[in-house]
């Protein structure tokens, strides 16, 4: 297989642990040759091509595209060419709602506590998977090409649309602001098409294309700058309301938001959709070229995003990072050999499953890796009587330093991502871990924060899909204890132990004695706090 790359960008009851930095072990190489189109970064693995022709794989990764707030609405061609020709997953999640840790999970098949990329900073290992900090001197510079990629096109630093520098197989190439030759989404499309036209037809390929859209600065192509003029951010039930009974970071948001804040987020929402129209064009060009070259029927095409997004939910202006559905749920559409058209799956999947699924397609055994995820290839092919998971782990380590923001002196040290009205989207103790559970009887989210409160949030998504009511103090204590223990187990998991039965699965075993110390009190396992 060949690969082209274009890239842009805890145990307890004492709260989730801080994720630790370190050098993650990479999985063994699958039998693929790789092309990486990087915009936020990617890591590739390579090996010899098989003698029999296996399917090709294309992974399209958007940046900050939500699912809950209608993020797929502008992508009419993508939905028709991938979703309607294959399967759409309605319950696809990320294990961390931020670019670097989420993309590292895609590339390793591991949860953040196992790959050690914990946020978007160099201190948080953001350079280890060639992501937002790719090209920085401390990350090896633009001359550094990760081992294994056959073709490497990578953006220096984070998402841009004009005036950027690419690493073309280790050689720097600067781009300006001429739309016809520099608009990054279109550049990625053209490089992809060139690869399809000039590659060898004797071996399968893996191609990963990571677009800058719809990440800020939300620069639309000229022909789309007037689109969606009558579109505004959704005024759903959690829009512009106070985050009652939530973590202090959510409670500090000013409610109601100012008119200027609402105008700002409405404009951002509109521009995000405008940038996605060029992604829609990219998908159409790619599918048509695969069809023209006679390879479409032997190619799996995945479309997804690295995290969701919010625009005004709980009076938070714009960002990601939070534990709620709008930030952790993403689109996932797949078409390919053996997938029937117009299928929708409710099975609970996460982006740690993409690596195992792609290796499965390539004929490589998951048992030979240390991946935490599962192959959902059997789901794609309509397998019956399939044993599947009922929960996934979500974990995040907040960004912030032990200094006061000079523009917001009234705020305590440790906050970050602050807006002019001193509403902050992150803090060093915005460090949490959650179990997201979906079973026949339960649609539940259980979360703990690593802060002095040991704050807990629990939501029944069946009764409360907008997560308005934190039921941590009213839920059955026995169930609360089971979810606490399950979270402890998942934060300590690695490989196969990440795929053990959840609280509501028939094979689940719960020993309440493990929850207590010798003195009979609830076990508290605190972890060292360090400010990034």
C-alpha positions in Angstrom: 0.0 0.0 0.0 1.2 3.5 -0.7 0.6 6.5 1.4 0.5 10.2 0.7 0.2 12.8 3.5 -1.0 16.3 3.5 -1.2 17.7 7.0 -2.5 20.9 8.8 -2.9 20.6 11.8 -6.9 7.7 35.9 -7.9 6.1 38.9 -9.7 7.6 42.0 -12.2 8.9 43.6 -10.0 11.9 43.8 -10.5 13.1 40.2 -8.8 12.1 37.0 -5.1 12.0 36.8 -3.0 14.4 34.8 -1.7 12.7 31.7 2.0 12.3 31.7 4.5 13.3 29.0 6.9 10.7 27.5 8.0 9.0 24.4 5.1 6.8 23.1 5.8 3.4 21.7 4.7 3.2 18.1 2.7 0.3 16.7 4.5 -2.2 14.5 4.4 -1.2 10.8 1.5 -2.6 8.7 2.0 -3.8 5.2 1.4 -0.5 3.6 3.3 2.2 1.7 1.9 5.6 2.7 1.1 9.0 1.3 0.5 11.7 3.9 -1.1 15.1 3.1 -0.6 16.9 6.4 -2.3 19.9 7.8 -2.1 19.6 11.6 0.1 16.7 11.3 0.3 13.0 10.8 2.6 10.1 11.4 3.0 7.2 8.9 4.1 3.7 8.9 5.3 1.7 5.9 6.2 -1.7 4.7 6.4 -3.9 1.6 3.4 -4.1 -0.7 1.5 -7.4 -0.8 1.5 -9.5 -3.9 -2.4 -9.6 -4.0 -4.1 -6.2 -4.5 -5.8 -5.2 -1.3 -8.1 -2.1 -1.2 -6.9 1.4 -1.1 -7.7 3.6 1.9 -8.3 7.4 1.9 -8.8 9.2 5.2 -10.2 12.7 5.0 -9.8 14.7 8.3 -11.5 18.1 8.9 -10.3 20.4 11.6 -12.8 21.4 14.3 -15.9 20.2 12.4 -18.8 19.5 14.8 -21.6 17.1 14.3 -24.1 18.2 16.9 -24.5 21.8 15.7 -25.1 20.9 12.0 -21.5 20.8 10.9 -22.2 18.5 8.0 -25.0 20.7 6.5 -22.7 22.5 4.0 -21.2 19.2 2.7 -24.0 18.1 0.4 -21.7 16.4 -2.1 -19.7 14.7 0.7 -22.9 13.3 2.2 -24.1 12.1 -1.2 -20.7 10.6 -2.4 -19.6 9.0 0.9 -22.6 8.8 3.3 -25.3 7.8 0.9 -22.9 5.4 -0.9 -21.9 3.8 2.4 -22.4 4.1 6.2 -22.9 7.1 8.5 -22.1 6.6 12.2 -24.4 8.5 14.5 -22.4 7.9 17.6 -18.8 8.7 16.8 -16.6 10.3 19.5 -13.1 11.5 20.1 -11.2 10.6 23.3 -10.0 14.2 23.7 -11.7 17.3 22.2 -8.6 19.0 21.0 -6.5 18.8 17.9 -3.2 17.4 19.0 -4.3 14.6 21.4 -7.2 13.6 19.1 -5.0 13.4 16.0 -2.4 11.4 18.0 -5.2 9.0 18.9 -6.1 8.6 15.2 -2.5 7.9 14.3 -1.7 5.5 17.1 -5.1 3.9 17.9 -4.4 4.8 21.6 -6.0 6.9 24.3 -4.1 10.0 25.4 -2.9 8.4 28.6 -1.1 5.9 26.4 0.3 8.1 23.6 1.2 11.0 26.0 0.1 13.8 23.7 -2.1 15.7 26.2 -2.8 19.1 24.7 -1.7 21.6 22.0 1.5 22.7 23.6 5.1 21.6 23.0 5.2 20.7 26.7 2.1 18.6 26.1 4.0 16.7 23.4 2.1 18.3 20.5 5.2 17.9 18.3 5.5 14.1 18.8 2.9 13.3 16.2 3.9 16.0 13.8 0.8 18.0 14.6 0.2 21.7 15.5 3.8 22.3 16.4 5.3 20.6 13.3 8.2 22.6 11.8 9.2 24.3 15.0 12.9 24.1 15.7 12.3 22.2 18.9 10.2 19.7 16.9 12.9 19.0 14.3 12.2 21.8 11.8 10.7 21.5 8.3 13.5 19.2 7.2 12.2 16.4 9.5 10.2 13.8 7.6 8.7 11.1 9.9 9.8 7.6 9.3 7.7 5.6 6.9 5.9 8.1 4.7 6.4 7.6 0.9 5.3 11.2 0.2 5.1 14.0 2.8 3.4 17.3 2.5 3.1 19.1 5.9 2.1 22.5 7.0 4.4 24.5 9.3 2.6 25.0 12.6 -1.2 25.3 12.7 -4.0 25.8 10.2 -3.8 28.6 7.6 -5.3 29.2 4.2 -2.8 31.7 2.7 0.8 32.8 3.5 2.1 29.5 4.8 5.1 27.2 4.4 4.9 23.5 3.5 7.4 20.8 3.9 7.5 18.9 0.6 9.3 15.7 1.5 11.5 17.8 3.8 12.1 20.8 1.6 10.4 24.1 2.5 8.0 25.7 0.0 6.5 29.1 0.7 3.0 30.0 -0.5 1.5 33.5 -0.7 -2.0 34.8 -1.1 -2.9 34.1 -4.7 -6.1 32.1 -4.6 -5.4 30.2 -7.8 -2.2 28.7 -6.6 -2.1 29.2 -2.8 -5.5 28.5 -1.2 -4.5 25.6 1.0 -7.6 23.4 0.7 -7.3 23.5 -3.1 -3.5 22.9 -2.9 -4.3 19.7 -1.0 -6.9 18.7 -3.5 -4.5 19.2 -6.4 -1.6 17.3 -4.8 -4.0 14.4 -4.1 -5.1 14.3 -7.7 -1.6 14.4 -8.9 -0.7 11.5 -6.7 -3.6 9.4 -8.0 -2.6 10.1 -11.6 1.2 9.4 -11.3 1.4 6.7 -8.6 2.1 3.1 -9.5 -1.0 1.1 -10.2 0.6 -2.1 -9.0 0.1 -1.6 -5.3 -2.6 -0.3 -3.0 -2.1 3.0 -1.2 -3.2 4.8 2.0 -3.7 8.6 1.6 -4.5 10.9 4.5 -5.7 14.4 3.8 -6.1 16.8 6.7 -7.8 20.1 5.7 -7.5 23.4 7.5 -11.2 23.9 7.3 -13.2 24.8 9.3 -10.5 25.9 11.7 -9.9 29.6 12.3 -9.0 32.0 10.7 -12.0 30.8 8.6 -10.8 32.2 5.3 -13.3 31.1 2.6 -12.4 30.8 -1.1 -13.5 33.9 -3.0 -16.5 32.2 -4.6 -17.9 31.2 -1.3 -17.4 34.4 0.8 -21.0 35.4 0.4 -22.6 32.0 1.2 -24.9 31.4 4.1 -25.6 35.1 4.7 -28.9 34.2 6.5 -27.3 31.4 8.7 -26.7 31.9 12.4 -25.4 29.7 15.2 -28.1 27.4 16.4 -30.2 28.7 19.3 -30.6 25.3 20.9 -31.6 24.8 24.5 -28.1 25.2 25.9 -27.3 28.3 23.9 -26.5 31.5 25.9 -27.6 30.0 29.3 -25.7 29.8 32.5 -23.9 26.5 33.1 -25.7 25.7 36.4 -24.2 22.9 38.5 -21.2 22.6 36.2 -17.5 22.9 36.7 -16.3 26.3 37.7 -14.8 27.0 34.3 -18.3 26.7 32.7 -19.9 28.7 35.6 -17.5 31.6 35.1 -18.9 32.4 31.6 -21.0 35.6 31.5 -24.7 35.1 31.0 -26.4 36.5 29.0 -23.6 37.1 26.4 -23.2 40.6 25.1 -24.6 41.5 21.7 -21.0 41.9 20.3 -20.1 38.3 21.5 -23.2 36.9 19.8 -22.5 38.8 16.6 -18.9 37.5 16.7 -19.9 33.8 17.1 -22.6 34.1 14.5 -20.0 35.4 12.1 -17.6 32.7 13.0 -20.3 30.0 12.5 -21.1 31.4 9.1 -17.5 31.6 8.0 -16.8 28.0 9.2 -19.5 26.8 6.9 -18.1 28.8 4.0 -14.7 27.2 4.4 -16.3 23.7 4.3 -17.6 24.3 0.8 -14.1 24.0 -0.5 -13.7 20.7 1.4 -16.9 19.5 -0.3 -15.3 20.4 -3.7 -12.1 18.4 -2.7 -14.2 15.3 -1.8 -16.0 15.5 -5.2 -12.8 15.9 -7.2 -11.2 13.0 -5.3 -14.1 10.6 -5.8 -14.4 11.5 -9.5 -10.7 11.0 -10.1 -10.8 7.6 -8.3 -13.7 6.6 -10.5 -12.0 7.9 -13.7 -8.9 5.9 -12.8 -11.0 2.7 -12.2 -10.1 2.6 -8.4 -13.2 3.8 -6.7 -14.8 0.4 -6.2 -11.6 -0.8 -4.5 -11.1 2.1 -2.2 -12.3 2.8 1.3 -13.0 6.5 1.9 -13.3 7.7 5.5 -14.5 11.2 6.4 -14.3 12.6 9.9 -13.1 15.4 12.2 -10.5 15.7 15.0 -13.1 17.2 17.4 -16.4 19.0 17.6 -17.0 22.7 18.4 -19.2 25.0 20.3 -20.7 28.5 19.5 -22.4 30.0 22.5 -23.4 26.8 24.4 -23.5 27.5 28.1 -22.4 31.1 27.2 -18.9 29.9 26.0 -18.2 31.9 22.8 -16.2 29.6 20.5 -13.8 26.7 21.0 -13.7 23.0 21.8 -11.9 21.2 24.8 -15.1 20.7 26.9 -16.6 17.3 27.9 -20.0 18.0 26.3 -21.5 16.3 23.2 -21.0 19.4 21.0 -17.2 19.1 21.5 -16.6 15.3 21.7 -19.0 14.0 19.0 -17.8 14.1 15.4 -19.0 13.2 11.9 -17.9 9.8 10.6 -18.9 8.6 7.1 -17.4 5.6 5.3 -17.8 4.0 1.8 -15.9 1.1 0.3 -15.9 -2.5 -0.8 -18.6 -4.6 0.9 -20.4 -1.6 2.5 -24.0 -1.3 1.4 -25.3 2.1 0.5 -27.5 4.3 2.8 -26.6 2.6 6.0 -26.7 4.3 9.4 -25.0 2.7 12.4 -25.7 3.6 16.1 -22.7 1.6 17.3 -20.5 3.5 19.7 -17.2 4.2 17.9 -14.2 6.4 18.6 -11.3 7.7 16.6 -9.0 5.2 18.4 -10.8 2.7 16.2 -9.6 4.2 12.9 -6.1 2.7 13.1 -7.3 -0.8 13.9 -9.9 -0.6 11.1 -7.4 0.5 8.5 -5.0 -2.2 9.6 -7.8 -4.7 9.4 -8.5 -3.6 5.8 -4.8 -4.0 5.1 -4.8 -7.6 6.5 -2.8 -6.8 9.6 -3.7 -8.3 12.9 -4.7 -6.0 15.7 -3.2 -8.5 18.2 0.2 -7.6 16.9 -0.2 -4.0 18.0 -0.6 -2.2 21.3 -3.7 -0.3 20.1 -6.5 0.5 22.5 -9.2 0.7 19.8 -11.3 -1.9 17.9 -11.7 -2.6 14.2 -15.2 -1.6 13.0 -14.7 -3.2 9.6 -17.2 -6.0 10.7 -19.8 -3.2 11.3 -19.1 -1.7 7.9 -19.7 -5.1 6.3 -22.9 -5.8 8.2 -21.8 -8.5 10.5 -24.6 -10.0 12.7 -24.3 -11.1 16.3 -21.3 -8.8 16.8 -20.0 -8.2 20.3 -19.2 -4.5 20.6 -18.3 -2.0 23.3 -20.8 0.0 25.3 -18.5 2.8 26.6 -15.5 4.9 25.6 -13.1 7.0 27.7 -12.8 10.8 27.2 -9.9 12.6 28.9 -8.3 16.0 28.7 -5.5 17.9 30.5 -6.2 21.6 30.7 -3.8 24.3 29.3 -2.8 27.1 31.6 0.2 28.6 33.4 0.6 29.8 37.0 0.3 33.4 36.0 -2.5 35.9 35.9 -3.8 37.0 32.5 -2.8 40.7 32.4 -6.0 41.6 30.4 -8.1 39.9 33.1 -6.4 40.7 36.5 -9.5 39.8 38.5 -9.2 36.1 37.3 -7.2 33.6 39.2 -3.9 32.3 37.8 -4.0 29.3 35.5 -6.7 30.3 33.0 -6.1 30.4 29.2 -7.9 30.9 25.9 -9.6 34.1 27.3 -11.8 36.4 25.3 -11.8 40.3 25.7 -14.7 40.1 28.1 -12.6 37.8 30.3 -14.6 34.6 29.6 -12.0 31.9 29.5 -12.3 28.6 27.6 -9.6 26.7 29.4 -7.5 26.4 32.6 -4.8 24.1 34.0 -7.4 22.4 36.2 -9.9 21.9 33.4 -8.5 18.4 33.6 -11.1 15.7 33.5 -12.0 12.2 32.5 -15.3 10.8 31.5 -17.0 7.5 30.7 -19.4 7.9 27.7 -21.8 5.0 27.9 -24.4 3.9 25.3 -26.4 0.7 25.8 -29.9 -0.5 25.2 -31.0 0.9 28.5 -28.6 3.7 29.2 -27.3 6.8 27.4 -25.0 8.2 30.1 -22.0 10.3 30.7 -20.0 10.3 33.9 -17.1 12.7 34.4 -14.6 13.7 37.2 -12.3 16.7 37.4 -8.9 16.8 38.8 -9.4 19.9 41.0 -9.8 20.7 44.6 -13.5 20.1 44.4 -13.1 16.7 42.9 -16.1 17.9 40.8 -18.4 15.3 39.3 -20.8 15.8 36.3 -23.3 13.1 35.3 -25.8 13.4 32.5 -28.7 11.2 31.3 -28.6 11.9 27.6 -31.9 10.2 26.9 -33.9 12.6 29.2 -31.5 15.5 28.8 -29.8 15.5 25.4 -28.6 19.1 25.8 -26.8 18.3 29.1 -28.6 21.0 31.1 -29.0 19.0 34.4 -26.1 17.6 36.3 -27.6 14.6 38.1 -24.4 13.7 40.1 -26.1 14.4 43.4 -29.4 12.6 42.6 -28.3 9.4 40.7 -28.4 6.0 42.4 -25.2 5.9 44.6 -24.6 2.2 43.6 -24.6 3.2 39.9 -22.4 6.2 40.7 -19.9 3.9 42.4 -19.8 1.5 39.4 -19.2 4.4 37.0 -16.5 5.7 39.2 -14.8 2.3 39.2 -15.2 1.9 35.4 -13.6 5.3 34.9 -10.7 4.2 37.1 -10.3 1.0 35.1 -10.4 2.8 31.7 -7.8 5.4 32.7 -5.4 2.6 33.6 -6.2 0.5 30.5 -3.8 -0.4 27.7 -4.5 -2.5 24.6 -6.9 -5.3 25.2 -7.8 -4.1 28.7 -9.4 -1.0 27.1 -11.9 -3.3 25.4 -13.3 -5.0 28.5 -17.1 -5.1 29.2 -18.7 -1.9 30.4 -21.0 -1.3 33.4 -24.1 -2.4 31.4 -22.6 -5.3 29.5 -23.4 -8.9 30.5 -19.8 -9.8 31.2 -19.1 -6.8 33.5 -17.8 -7.6 37.0 -17.7 -5.1 39.8 -15.9 -5.6 43.1 -16.9 -2.7 45.4 -14.1 -3.7 47.8 -11.6 -2.2 45.2 -13.2 1.2 45.8 -12.2 1.5 49.4 -9.0 1.8 51.4 -8.2 -0.2 54.6 -10.0 2.4 56.6 -13.3 1.9 54.7 -13.4 5.3 53.0 -13.7 5.9 49.3 -10.3 5.4 47.6 -8.8 8.7 46.5 -5.9 8.4 44.1 -4.6 11.9 43.5 -1.9 12.6 40.9 0.7 15.3 40.8 -0.4 18.5 39.4 1.9 20.4 37.1 1.2 23.6 35.3 1.9 23.5 31.6 
